Amino acid sequence: MTTTMTTTDLCFLTATDLAQRIRTKAASCREVMEAHLAQIERVNPKVNAIVTLLPERALEHARQADEALARGEAVGPLHGLPIAHKDLVLTKGIRTTFGSPIFRDFVPEQDEIIVERLRGAGAITIGKTNTPEFGAGSQTFNPVFGETLNPYDLSKTCGGSSGGAAVALACGMQPLADGSDLGGSLRNPASFCNVVGFRPSPGRVPVWPARVGWCPLPVEGPMARTVQDVALMLSVIAGPDSRAPLSISEPGERFRRPLERNFAGVRIAWSRDLGGLPVDPRVTAVIDKQRGVFAALGCAIEDAQPDLRDADETFRVWRAWLFELGFGEMLRTHRAHMKDTVIWNIEEGEKLTGPQIGQAERKRTELYQRVRQFMERYEFLILPVSQVPPFEVKQRYVTEINGVKLDTYLDWMRSCYYITVTGLPAISVPCGFTPEGLPVGVQIVGRHHDDFGVLQLAHAFEQVTGFGRRRPGVVT
């Protein structure tokens, strides 16, 4: 580390740069860890992003990482980088609450695959990031740790459910973060916090343990402050694993290839509202301003969107079924300790019949084929990540957009969860700010299993615009 670089500057280096400095001994693992722990001590009380912190353990592991380098040992691509895992992810020997008072003191006896792989690549666990109760809803608050605040406006929500992860990234408290996404939980908080969140193709990042190993809707994936860093992390956590039956056989190392690409003539479908969803005009105004960037990259842009009829029904059936399967027994024994939206979603699952589930799966298959044909014409689909900008943190979910009343806590997330149902890879990348200074992300969706292509277009957009370099006021 140069003498002119401050602790805060070190914390806002890219993960790629930081890992290179550690490998070349321009910075020690202990220096890096101490800088991030100092940043957490200074900023986390303002935003409540990291809810379990293990500083002594982290410093000891940093010392061991430095010793490994001194011995000349081969090290992984994330060697010495600090990371706090989402509080839905199982971490052996480290409290994992799921944001629920039922699990306030739960300590797992195993790691999830994503944690195994991050540690195997040299990342050092420093703690856990906040999440809504059982990850339900794109607003991060729970009765165990309270609310996580948006670093660009402390009166606003950071989104969710990977909200603590997004805020920790935006505030320089960690260079990389893991998250999960069923209805938008990697993409929505990234959009709200001006970072990058990537929902990979189902099976790209193997998930285990998992109660339903064959379900393609929930995924785990990477978050970071740059697309390059997301690709670096994906190179570590992607790849097959026999414990996860949906896992894609392609190895993760391919995501370390250069992201540069010529986009001349690439056809893009541009959708402001997926054919009629209510979208706050502040969101569409921000995204519309950047249409010319994609044109300048050489893309051929047309206003179009796929036929997503039945996406809403399919998602709601699958989600309700998963909630009942995961939490149905818990509802019978701990109802008083569960929030109303979780209870509602479980009870919706209890009402489902076999024919309803079968019909939803048939419709999902038909939807996939319609979208596949659409994506044969267009290589990418571009649309808003979230239908609203960050809203008041005391408002638990959005109930109205542009005068349109919304009935459930899910309704305002359709621009994310409709894409979930397609099974296509999708990324949120910083796209600009509302007049109030609130971040807005753009969602880039790619073809079936073309995760790399999505990263390439997101990287090209990011290089031209640079919105992600704007730090939140809370860190100054």
The 8 nearest C-alpha neighbors of each residue, nearest first, counted from 0:
[[1, 26, 25, 2, 4, 20, 9, 27],
 [2, 0, 3, 4, 25, 26, 5, 9],
 [1, 3, 4, 0, 5, 6, 26, 25],
 [4, 2, 1, 5, 0, 8, 6, 9],
 [5, 3, 1, 2, 8, 9, 6, 0],
 [6, 4, 8, 7, 9, 3, 2, 10],
 [5, 7, 9, 34, 8, 10, 4, 38],
 [6, 8, 10, 5, 9, 11, 38, 34],
 [9, 7, 5, 11, 10, 6, 4, 12],
 [10, 8, 6, 7, 11, 12, 5, 4],
 [9, 11, 171, 7, 8, 12, 35, 6],
 [12, 10, 8, 171, 9, 13, 7, 174],
 [13, 11, 9, 10, 17, 16, 14, 8],
 [12, 14, 16, 15, 17, 11, 174, 228],
 [13, 15, 17, 174, 16, 228, 18, 12],
 [14, 16, 13, 18, 17, 228, 19, 231],
 [17, 15, 19, 13, 14, 18, 20, 12],
 [16, 18, 14, 20, 19, 15, 13, 12],
 [17, 19, 21, 15, 20, 16, 14, 77],
 [20, 18, 16, 22, 17, 21, 23, 15],
 [21, 19, 25, 17, 23, 26, 18, 22],
 [20, 22, 24, 26, 18, 19, 23, 27],
 [23, 21, 19, 24, 20, 18, 68, 78],
 [22, 24, 20, 21, 25, 19, 26, 18],
 [25, 23, 21, 26, 22, 20, 27, 68],
 [24, 26, 20, 0, 23, 21, 27, 22],
 [27, 25, 0, 24, 21, 20, 30, 28],
 [26, 28, 30, 29, 21, 24, 31, 65],
 [27, 29, 79, 31, 61, 30, 65, 32],
 [28, 30, 32, 61, 27, 31, 33, 62],
 [31, 29, 27, 33, 28, 32, 34, 26],
 [30, 32, 28, 34, 29, 33, 27, 35],
 [31, 33, 29, 35, 34, 30, 28, 36],
 [32, 34, 36, 30, 35, 31, 29, 37],
 [35, 33, 37, 31, 6, 32, 36, 30],
 [34, 36, 38, 32, 37, 172, 33, 10],
 [35, 37, 39, 33, 38, 34, 32, 40],
 [38, 36, 40, 34, 35, 39, 33, 41],
 [39, 37, 35, 41, 36, 40, 172, 42],
 [38, 40, 43, 36, 42, 37, 41, 172],
 [39, 41, 37, 38, 42, 43, 36, 44],
 [40, 42, 38, 39, 37, 43, 44, 45],
 [43, 41, 39, 45, 44, 40, 38, 474],
 [42, 44, 39, 46, 47, 45, 40, 48],
 [45, 43, 47, 42, 46, 41, 40, 39],
 [46, 44, 43, 42, 47, 473, 148, 153],
 [45, 47, 148, 43, 147, 44, 48, 150],
 [48, 46, 147, 43, 44, 49, 45, 148],
 [47, 49, 163, 147, 129, 128, 167, 46],
 [50, 48, 128, 127, 47, 51, 129, 163],
 [49, 51, 128, 129, 127, 48, 52, 47],
 [50, 52, 126, 127, 49, 53, 128, 94],
 [53, 51, 126, 125, 54, 50, 127, 49],
 [52, 54, 125, 56, 126, 55, 57, 51],
 [55, 53, 57, 56, 52, 58, 125, 36],
 [56, 54, 58, 57, 53, 59, 60, 125],
 [55, 57, 59, 54, 58, 53, 60, 125],
 [58, 56, 54, 60, 125, 55, 59, 53],
 [59, 57, 61, 55, 60, 56, 54, 62],
 [58, 60, 62, 56, 61, 57, 55, 63],
 [59, 61, 63, 57, 62, 58, 64, 56],
 [62, 60, 58, 64, 29, 28, 59, 63],
 [63, 61, 59, 65, 60, 64, 29, 58],
 [64, 62, 60, 66, 61, 65, 67, 59],
 [63, 65, 61, 67, 62, 66, 60, 79],
 [66, 64, 68, 62, 67, 63, 28, 69],
 [65, 67, 69, 63, 68, 64, 70, 62],
 [66, 68, 64, 70, 65, 69, 72, 63],
 [67, 69, 71, 65, 66, 70, 72, 64],
 [68, 70, 66, 71, 67, 65, 72, 64],
 [71, 69, 67, 68, 72, 66, 65, 73],
 [70, 72, 68, 69, 67, 73, 66, 74],
 [73, 71, 67, 70, 68, 74, 69, 66],
 [72, 74, 71, 75, 68, 67, 70, 78],
 [75, 73, 78, 72, 76, 121, 120, 68],
 [74, 76, 120, 121, 78, 77, 73, 119],
 [77, 75, 78, 120, 74, 121, 18, 235],
 [78, 76, 121, 122, 120, 75, 80, 18],
 [121, 79, 77, 75, 122, 76, 80, 74],
 [78, 80, 28, 122, 121, 123, 64, 61],
 [79, 81, 122, 77, 78, 123, 82, 18],
 [82, 80, 123, 122, 173, 124, 125, 79],
 [81, 83, 124, 173, 125, 123, 176, 175],
 [84, 82, 126, 127, 125, 124, 128, 176],
 [85, 83, 127, 128, 177, 86, 126, 82],
 [84, 86, 128, 87, 127, 88, 178, 177],
 [85, 87, 127, 88, 97, 95, 128, 129],
 [86, 88, 97, 85, 89, 95, 133, 134],
 [89, 87, 86, 85, 90, 84, 111, 95],
 [88, 90, 110, 111, 107, 95, 91, 87],
 [91, 89, 110, 93, 107, 109, 92, 88],
 [90, 92, 109, 108, 110, 107, 93, 89],
 [91, 93, 106, 107, 108, 90, 94, 109],
 [94, 92, 90, 91, 106, 95, 107, 126],
 [93, 95, 106, 105, 96, 104, 92, 107],
 [94, 96, 86, 105, 106, 97, 89, 93],
 [95, 97, 102, 103, 98, 99, 105, 86],
 [98, 96, 87, 133, 99, 86, 132, 95],
 [99, 97, 132, 96, 141, 131, 143, 130],
 [98, 100, 101, 132, 97, 102, 96, 143],
 [101, 99, 103, 102, 143, 336, 142, 98],
 [100, 102, 99, 103, 336, 333, 96, 104],
 [103, 101, 96, 105, 100, 104, 99, 97],
 [102, 104, 100, 96, 101, 105, 99, 143],
 [105, 103, 102, 94, 106, 96, 95, 101],
 [106, 104, 102, 94, 95, 103, 96, 107],
 [105, 107, 94, 93, 92, 95, 104, 108],
 [108, 106, 91, 109, 92, 90, 89, 105],
 [107, 109, 91, 92, 106, 110, 90, 89],
 [110, 108, 91, 107, 90, 89, 111, 92],
 [111, 109, 90, 91, 89, 114, 115, 112],
 [110, 112, 114, 89, 113, 207, 208, 115],
 [111, 113, 115, 114, 207, 116, 206, 110],
 [112, 114, 116, 111, 115, 236, 117, 206],
 [115, 113, 117, 111, 116, 112, 110, 118],
 [116, 114, 112, 118, 113, 117, 119, 110],
 [117, 115, 119, 113, 114, 118, 236, 120],
 [116, 118, 114, 120, 119, 122, 115, 113],
 [119, 117, 122, 121, 120, 115, 116, 114],
 [118, 120, 116, 117, 121, 115, 75, 122],
 [121, 119, 75, 117, 118, 77, 76, 122],
 [78, 122, 120, 77, 118, 75, 119, 79],
 [121, 123, 80, 118, 77, 78, 79, 117],
 [124, 122, 81, 80, 82, 79, 118, 125],
 [125, 123, 82, 83, 126, 81, 57, 122],
 [124, 126, 83, 53, 57, 82, 52, 81],
 [125, 127, 52, 83, 51, 53, 124, 84],
 [126, 128, 84, 83, 51, 86, 85, 49],
 [129, 127, 49, 163, 85, 164, 86, 50],
 [130, 128, 163, 48, 50, 86, 49, 162],
 [129, 131, 139, 160, 161, 134, 98, 162],
 [132, 130, 139, 134, 140, 141, 98, 160],
 [131, 133, 98, 99, 134, 141, 135, 97],
 [134, 132, 97, 135, 98, 131, 99, 87],
 [135, 133, 131, 160, 132, 130, 136, 87],
 [136, 134, 133, 132, 131, 341, 160, 137],
 [137, 135, 138, 160, 134, 159, 131, 408],
 [136, 138, 159, 158, 160, 184, 139, 187],
 [139, 137, 158, 159, 136, 160, 140, 156],
 [140, 138, 131, 159, 130, 162, 147, 160],
 [139, 141, 146, 131, 145, 147, 138, 130],
 [140, 142, 145, 131, 132, 98, 143, 144],
 [143, 141, 145, 144, 100, 99, 98, 140],
 [144, 142, 141, 100, 98, 145, 99, 103],
 [145, 143, 142, 141, 50, 146, 98, 140],
 [146, 144, 141, 140, 142, 143, 147, 47],
 [147, 145, 140, 139, 148, 141, 144, 47],
 [146, 148, 47, 48, 46, 139, 140, 163],
 [149, 147, 46, 153, 156, 157, 150, 146],
 [148, 150, 157, 153, 156, 152, 155, 151],
 [149, 151, 152, 471, 473, 153, 148, 46],
 [150, 152, 471, 149, 472, 437, 153, 473],
 [153, 151, 149, 154, 150, 155, 437, 148],
 [152, 154, 149, 148, 155, 150, 151, 46],
 [153, 155, 152, 391, 392, 148, 156, 149],
 [156, 154, 391, 392, 390, 153, 149, 152],
 [155, 157, 392, 149, 158, 148, 389, 390],
 [156, 158, 149, 162, 148, 191, 188, 192],
 [159, 157, 188, 138, 137, 156, 162, 187],
 [160, 158, 137, 162, 138, 161, 188, 139],
 [159, 161, 184, 137, 134, 162, 130, 131],
 [162, 160, 159, 164, 178, 184, 163, 130],
 [163, 161, 159, 165, 160, 188, 164, 158],
 [162, 164, 48, 129, 128, 166, 165, 161],
 [163, 165, 167, 162, 161, 128, 166, 176],
 [166, 164, 162, 168, 163, 167, 189, 188],
 [165, 167, 169, 163, 168, 164, 48, 170],
 [168, 166, 172, 164, 170, 165, 169, 48],
 [169, 167, 165, 171, 166, 170, 173, 172],
 [168, 170, 166, 167, 171, 165, 192, 194],
 [169, 171, 167, 168, 172, 166, 474, 471],
 [172, 170, 10, 168, 11, 173, 169, 167],
 [173, 171, 167, 35, 39, 170, 38, 168],
 [172, 174, 168, 171, 175, 82, 81, 167],
 [173, 175, 14, 168, 223, 13, 171, 172],
 [176, 174, 223, 173, 222, 82, 14, 168],
 [177, 175, 222, 164, 221, 82, 223, 178],
 [176, 178, 221, 84, 220, 222, 85, 175],
 [179, 177, 161, 220, 219, 185, 85, 221],
 [178, 180, 219, 218, 185, 220, 184, 161],
 [181, 179, 184, 185, 183, 218, 217, 182],
 [180, 182, 217, 216, 183, 184, 218, 419],
 [181, 183, 416, 180, 415, 184, 419, 412],
 [184, 182, 415, 186, 180, 187, 185, 181],
 [183, 185, 180, 160, 159, 161, 186, 187],
 [186, 184, 196, 180, 183, 179, 178, 161],
 [185, 187, 196, 427, 183, 189, 184, 188],
 [186, 188, 190, 189, 183, 184, 158, 185],
 [189, 187, 158, 191, 159, 162, 190, 157],
 [190, 188, 194, 196, 186, 192, 195, 187],
 [189, 191, 440, 187, 439, 188, 193, 192],
 [190, 192, 188, 438, 189, 157, 389, 193],
 [193, 191, 189, 190, 194, 188, 438, 157],
 [194, 192, 429, 438, 190, 467, 189, 191],
 [193, 195, 189, 224, 192, 429, 467, 223],
 [196, 194, 428, 189, 223, 427, 222, 224],
 [195, 197, 222, 186, 185, 189, 427, 426],
 [198, 196, 426, 221, 199, 425, 185, 220],
 [197, 199, 425, 424, 220, 426, 185, 180],
 [200, 198, 424, 197, 203, 450, 220, 201],
 [199, 201, 424, 203, 448, 423, 202, 422],
 [202, 200, 215, 203, 218, 199, 422, 216],
 [201, 203, 246, 245, 247, 205, 204, 200],
 [204, 202, 247, 200, 237, 201, 246, 199],
 [203, 205, 237, 202, 236, 219, 206, 238],
 [206, 204, 246, 202, 243, 203, 240, 207],
 [205, 207, 243, 112, 208, 209, 204, 219],
 [208, 206, 209, 111, 112, 243, 242, 205],
 [207, 209, 111, 206, 210, 112, 242, 243],
 [210, 208, 207, 211, 212, 206, 243, 213],
 [209, 211, 212, 208, 325, 324, 207, 321],
 [212, 210, 209, 213, 214, 321, 324, 208],
 [211, 213, 209, 214, 210, 243, 244, 245],
 [212, 214, 211, 245, 215, 244, 243, 209],
 [213, 215, 211, 212, 216, 217, 245, 201],
 [216, 214, 201, 217, 213, 422, 218, 202],
 [215, 217, 181, 214, 419, 218, 420, 201],
 [218, 216, 181, 180, 215, 219, 179, 214],
 [219, 217, 180, 179, 201, 216, 181, 220],
 [220, 218, 179, 178, 180, 204, 206, 217],
 [219, 221, 178, 198, 179, 177, 197, 199],
 [220, 222, 177, 229, 197, 176, 233, 178],
 [221, 223, 196, 176, 195, 229, 177, 175],
 [224, 222, 175, 195, 229, 225, 228, 194],
 [223, 225, 194, 195, 168, 467, 169, 226],
 [226, 224, 228, 227, 223, 195, 229, 194],
 [225, 227, 229, 228, 458, 230, 195, 454],
 [228, 226, 230, 225, 229, 231, 458, 15],
 [229, 227, 231, 225, 230, 226, 14, 223],
 [228, 230, 226, 232, 231, 227, 223, 221],
 [229, 231, 233, 227, 228, 232, 254, 234],
 [232, 230, 228, 234, 229, 233, 255, 227],
 [231, 233, 229, 235, 234, 230, 228, 221],
 [232, 234, 230, 236, 235, 231, 237, 229],
 [235, 233, 251, 252, 254, 231, 232, 237],
 [234, 236, 233, 232, 237, 251, 116, 117],
 [235, 237, 233, 116, 113, 204, 234, 232],
 [238, 236, 204, 251, 203, 233, 234, 235],
 [237, 239, 250, 251, 249, 248, 247, 203],
 [240, 238, 248, 246, 247, 205, 241, 250],
 [239, 241, 242, 243, 246, 205, 238, 244],
 [240, 242, 243, 244, 239, 246, 205, 245],
 [241, 243, 240, 244, 207, 208, 205, 206],
 [242, 244, 241, 205, 246, 245, 240, 206],
 [245, 243, 246, 212, 242, 241, 213, 240],
 [246, 244, 202, 243, 213, 247, 212, 201],
 [245, 247, 202, 239, 205, 243, 244, 203],
 [248, 246, 202, 203, 239, 249, 238, 245],
 [247, 249, 239, 238, 250, 246, 240, 203],
 [248, 250, 247, 238, 251, 239, 203, 237],
 [251, 249, 238, 252, 248, 253, 237, 239],
 [250, 252, 234, 237, 238, 253, 254, 235],
 [251, 253, 234, 254, 250, 255, 235, 256],
 [254, 252, 255, 251, 256, 250, 234, 249],
 [253, 255, 234, 252, 256, 230, 251, 233],
 [256, 254, 253, 252, 231, 234, 257, 230],
 [255, 257, 254, 253, 258, 252, 230, 259],
 [258, 256, 259, 255, 254, 260, 455, 227],
 [257, 259, 455, 256, 260, 458, 454, 227],
 [260, 258, 257, 455, 459, 261, 458, 456],
 [259, 261, 262, 258, 455, 459, 456, 257],
 [260, 262, 263, 259, 296, 297, 265, 264],
 [263, 261, 297, 265, 298, 296, 264, 260],
 [264, 262, 297, 298, 265, 261, 296, 299],
 [263, 265, 298, 299, 297, 266, 262, 261],
 [266, 264, 298, 262, 263, 299, 267, 378],
 [265, 267, 299, 377, 378, 298, 300, 264],
 [266, 268, 300, 379, 377, 380, 299, 378],
 [267, 269, 380, 303, 301, 302, 300, 377],
 [270, 268, 302, 381, 303, 301, 380, 267],
 [269, 271, 382, 273, 272, 303, 304, 302],
 [270, 272, 382, 273, 283, 383, 269, 274],
 [271, 273, 276, 274, 275, 270, 278, 277],
 [274, 272, 270, 304, 275, 276, 271, 414],
 [275, 273, 272, 276, 304, 270, 271, 303],
 [274, 276, 272, 273, 277, 278, 271, 270],
 [275, 277, 272, 273, 278, 274, 414, 413],
 [276, 278, 400, 275, 401, 279, 272, 386],
 [279, 277, 386, 280, 276, 387, 272, 400],
 [278, 280, 387, 281, 282, 386, 401, 400],
 [281, 279, 283, 282, 284, 278, 401, 387],
 [282, 280, 284, 279, 283, 433, 285, 388],
 [283, 281, 280, 285, 284, 279, 387, 388],
 [282, 284, 280, 286, 285, 281, 287, 271],
 [283, 285, 281, 287, 282, 286, 280, 288],
 [286, 284, 282, 288, 283, 287, 431, 281],
 [285, 287, 283, 288, 289, 284, 282, 430],
 [286, 288, 284, 290, 289, 285, 283, 271],
 [287, 289, 286, 285, 290, 284, 291, 292],
 [290, 288, 292, 291, 287, 286, 285, 293],
 [291, 289, 287, 292, 293, 288, 294, 286],
 [290, 292, 294, 289, 293, 295, 288, 287],
 [293, 291, 295, 289, 294, 290, 296, 460],
 [292, 294, 296, 295, 291, 290, 298, 297],
 [293, 295, 291, 298, 297, 296, 292, 299],
 [296, 294, 292, 297, 293, 291, 298, 290],
 [295, 297, 293, 294, 298, 262, 292, 263],
 [298, 296, 263, 294, 295, 262, 264, 299],
 [299, 297, 265, 294, 264, 263, 293, 296],
 [298, 300, 266, 264, 265, 267, 294, 297],
 [301, 299, 267, 268, 266, 298, 269, 302],
 [302, 300, 268, 269, 303, 267, 299, 266],
 [303, 301, 269, 268, 270, 300, 304, 271],
 [304, 302, 268, 269, 270, 301, 305, 273],
 [303, 305, 270, 273, 268, 306, 274, 269],
 [306, 304, 370, 307, 373, 303, 369, 273],
 [305, 307, 308, 369, 304, 370, 366, 373],
 [308, 306, 310, 305, 309, 366, 417, 370],
 [307, 309, 310, 306, 366, 311, 312, 362],
 [308, 310, 312, 311, 313, 307, 362, 363],
 [311, 309, 313, 308, 307, 417, 312, 314],
 [312, 310, 314, 309, 313, 315, 417, 308],
 [311, 313, 309, 315, 314, 310, 316, 359],
 [314, 312, 359, 310, 316, 311, 315, 309],
 [313, 315, 317, 311, 316, 312, 318, 310],
 [314, 316, 318, 312, 317, 313, 319, 311],
 [317, 315, 319, 313, 318, 314, 320, 312],
 [318, 316, 320, 314, 315, 319, 321, 313],
 [319, 317, 315, 321, 320, 316, 314, 322],
 [320, 318, 348, 322, 316, 344, 321, 317],
 [319, 321, 348, 317, 323, 318, 322, 316],
 [320, 322, 324, 318, 319, 323, 325, 317],
 [323, 321, 345, 319, 325, 324, 320, 326],
 [324, 322, 327, 345, 348, 320, 326, 325],
 [323, 325, 321, 322, 327, 326, 320, 348],
 [326, 324, 322, 323, 321, 327, 210, 328],
 [325, 327, 329, 323, 328, 322, 324, 330],
 [328, 326, 323, 330, 329, 324, 325, 345],
 [327, 329, 331, 330, 326, 332, 325, 323],
 [328, 330, 326, 332, 331, 327, 333, 334],
 [331, 329, 334, 327, 333, 328, 332, 326],
 [330, 332, 328, 329, 333, 334, 327, 326],
 [331, 333, 329, 330, 334, 328, 335, 327],
 [334, 332, 330, 335, 336, 329, 331, 337],
 [333, 335, 330, 336, 337, 331, 332, 329],
 [336, 334, 333, 337, 338, 330, 332, 331],
 [335, 337, 334, 333, 100, 101, 338, 99],
 [338, 336, 334, 335, 339, 342, 341, 333],
 [339, 337, 341, 340, 342, 336, 132, 335],
 [338, 340, 342, 341, 343, 337, 344, 334],
 [339, 341, 343, 342, 338, 344, 408, 135],
 [342, 340, 344, 343, 339, 338, 345, 135],
 [343, 341, 339, 345, 340, 344, 346, 338],
 [342, 344, 340, 346, 341, 345, 339, 347],
 [345, 343, 347, 341, 319, 346, 342, 340],
 [346, 344, 323, 322, 348, 342, 347, 343],
 [345, 347, 349, 343, 348, 344, 342, 350],
 [346, 348, 344, 350, 345, 349, 319, 343],
 [349, 347, 319, 320, 323, 345, 346, 350],
 [348, 350, 346, 347, 351, 323, 345, 320],
 [351, 349, 347, 348, 346, 352, 345, 319],
 [352, 350, 348, 349, 355, 353, 347, 356],
 [353, 351, 355, 354, 356, 350, 349, 357],
 [352, 354, 356, 355, 357, 351, 358, 359],
 [353, 355, 357, 356, 352, 358, 351, 359],
 [356, 354, 358, 352, 357, 353, 359, 351],
 [355, 357, 359, 353, 354, 358, 360, 352],
 [356, 358, 354, 360, 355, 359, 353, 361],
 [357, 359, 361, 355, 360, 356, 354, 362],
 [360, 358, 313, 362, 356, 357, 361, 363],
 [359, 361, 363, 357, 358, 362, 364, 356],
 [360, 362, 358, 364, 363, 359, 357, 365],
 [363, 361, 365, 359, 364, 360, 366, 358],
 [364, 362, 366, 360, 361, 365, 359, 367],
 [363, 365, 367, 361, 362, 366, 360, 368],
 [364, 366, 362, 368, 367, 363, 369, 361],
 [367, 365, 363, 369, 364, 368, 362, 370],
 [368, 366, 364, 370, 365, 369, 421, 371],
 [367, 369, 371, 365, 366, 370, 372, 364],
 [370, 368, 366, 372, 371, 367, 373, 365],
 [369, 371, 373, 367, 372, 368, 305, 374],
 [372, 370, 368, 374, 373, 369, 367, 375],
 [371, 373, 375, 369, 370, 374, 368, 376],
 [372, 374, 370, 371, 375, 376, 305, 369],
 [375, 373, 377, 371, 376, 372, 378, 370],
 [374, 376, 372, 373, 377, 371, 378, 446],
 [377, 375, 374, 373, 378, 372, 266, 267],
 [378, 376, 374, 266, 267, 379, 375, 268],
 [377, 379, 266, 374, 267, 446, 445, 376],
 [380, 378, 445, 267, 377, 444, 268, 381],
 [379, 381, 268, 444, 267, 443, 269, 445],
 [382, 380, 443, 269, 442, 270, 268, 444],
 [381, 383, 270, 442, 271, 441, 269, 384],
 [384, 382, 441, 442, 385, 386, 271, 414],
 [383, 385, 442, 441, 440, 415, 414, 187],
 [386, 384, 387, 383, 414, 187, 412, 415],
 [385, 387, 278, 279, 411, 414, 383, 384],
 [388, 386, 279, 385, 278, 282, 389, 400],
 [387, 389, 390, 282, 439, 437, 191, 385],
 [390, 388, 191, 156, 155, 387, 437, 157],
 [391, 389, 155, 156, 388, 392, 394, 387],
 [392, 390, 155, 394, 393, 154, 156, 389],
 [391, 393, 156, 155, 394, 154, 390, 395],
 [394, 392, 391, 395, 155, 156, 154, 390],
 [395, 393, 392, 391, 396, 397, 390, 156],
 [394, 396, 393, 138, 392, 397, 408, 391],
 [397, 395, 394, 408, 398, 138, 136, 137],
 [396, 398, 399, 411, 408, 395, 394, 405],
 [397, 399, 405, 404, 396, 406, 400, 407],
 [400, 398, 404, 403, 405, 397, 402, 401],
 [401, 399, 403, 402, 277, 279, 278, 404],
 [400, 402, 403, 279, 277, 399, 278, 280],
 [401, 403, 400, 399, 404, 277, 405, 398],
 [402, 404, 400, 399, 401, 405, 277, 398],
 [405, 403, 399, 398, 402, 406, 400, 401],
 [406, 404, 398, 399, 410, 407, 403, 411],
 [405, 407, 404, 410, 398, 408, 409, 399],
 [408, 406, 409, 410, 405, 398, 411, 340],
 [407, 409, 396, 410, 136, 397, 340, 406],
 [410, 408, 407, 412, 411, 136, 413, 396],
 [409, 411, 412, 407, 408, 405, 413, 406],
 [410, 412, 413, 409, 397, 386, 405, 408],
 [411, 413, 410, 415, 414, 409, 416, 385],
 [414, 412, 416, 415, 417, 411, 410, 409],
 [415, 413, 412, 417, 416, 385, 384, 386],
 [416, 414, 183, 413, 418, 412, 417, 182],
 [415, 417, 182, 419, 413, 418, 414, 183],
 [416, 418, 419, 420, 310, 413, 415, 414],
 [417, 419, 416, 421, 420, 415, 423, 414],
 [420, 418, 416, 417, 421, 422, 216, 182],
 [419, 421, 418, 417, 422, 310, 314, 416],
 [420, 422, 418, 423, 419, 367, 417, 366],
 [423, 421, 420, 419, 200, 201, 424, 418],
 [422, 424, 447, 421, 200, 446, 445, 425],
 [425, 423, 200, 199, 450, 445, 198, 444],
 [426, 424, 444, 198, 443, 197, 423, 445],
 [427, 425, 197, 443, 442, 196, 198, 428],
 [426, 428, 442, 186, 196, 441, 440, 195],
 [427, 429, 195, 440, 441, 430, 426, 457],
 [430, 428, 440, 193, 467, 466, 431, 194],
 [431, 429, 440, 441, 439, 466, 428, 286],
 [432, 430, 439, 466, 285, 438, 429, 440],
 [433, 431, 438, 437, 436, 439, 434, 285],
 [432, 434, 436, 437, 435, 281, 438, 285],
 [433, 435, 436, 432, 437, 281, 285, 438],
 [436, 434, 433, 437, 432, 438, 152, 281],
 [435, 437, 433, 432, 434, 438, 151, 152],
 [436, 438, 432, 433, 435, 151, 439, 389],
 [439, 437, 432, 193, 191, 431, 192, 190],
 [438, 440, 190, 431, 432, 430, 191, 429],
 [441, 439, 190, 429, 430, 428, 427, 384],
 [440, 442, 383, 427, 384, 430, 428, 382],
 [443, 441, 427, 384, 382, 383, 426, 381],
 [442, 444, 381, 426, 425, 380, 441, 453],
 [445, 443, 425, 380, 379, 424, 381, 442],
 [446, 444, 379, 453, 424, 449, 423, 378],
 [445, 447, 449, 423, 374, 448, 378, 379],
 [446, 448, 423, 449, 445, 424, 422, 200],
 [447, 449, 450, 200, 446, 424, 423, 445],
 [450, 448, 446, 452, 451, 447, 445, 453],
 [449, 451, 453, 452, 448, 424, 199, 454],
 [450, 452, 454, 449, 453, 455, 254, 258],
 [451, 453, 455, 449, 454, 450, 456, 445],
 [454, 452, 450, 456, 455, 451, 445, 457],
 [453, 455, 457, 451, 452, 456, 458, 450],
 [454, 456, 258, 452, 458, 453, 457, 451],
 [457, 455, 459, 458, 453, 454, 460, 452],
 [456, 458, 454, 460, 459, 455, 461, 453],
 [459, 457, 461, 455, 456, 460, 226, 454],
 [458, 460, 456, 462, 461, 457, 455, 463],
 [461, 459, 457, 463, 458, 462, 464, 456],
 [460, 462, 458, 464, 465, 463, 459, 457],
 [463, 461, 459, 460, 464, 465, 458, 457],
 [462, 464, 460, 461, 465, 459, 292, 458],
 [463, 465, 461, 466, 462, 460, 430, 292],
 [466, 464, 461, 467, 468, 462, 463, 469],
 [467, 465, 468, 464, 429, 431, 469, 430],
 [466, 468, 465, 469, 429, 193, 194, 224],
 [467, 469, 466, 465, 470, 224, 193, 225],
 [470, 468, 467, 466, 471, 465, 193, 472],
 [469, 471, 468, 472, 169, 474, 170, 467],
 [472, 470, 151, 473, 150, 474, 469, 170],
 [471, 473, 474, 475, 151, 470, 150, 152],
 [472, 474, 471, 475, 150, 151, 42, 170],
 [473, 475, 472, 170, 471, 42, 470, 171],
 [474, 472, 473, 471, 470, 7, 42, 170]]
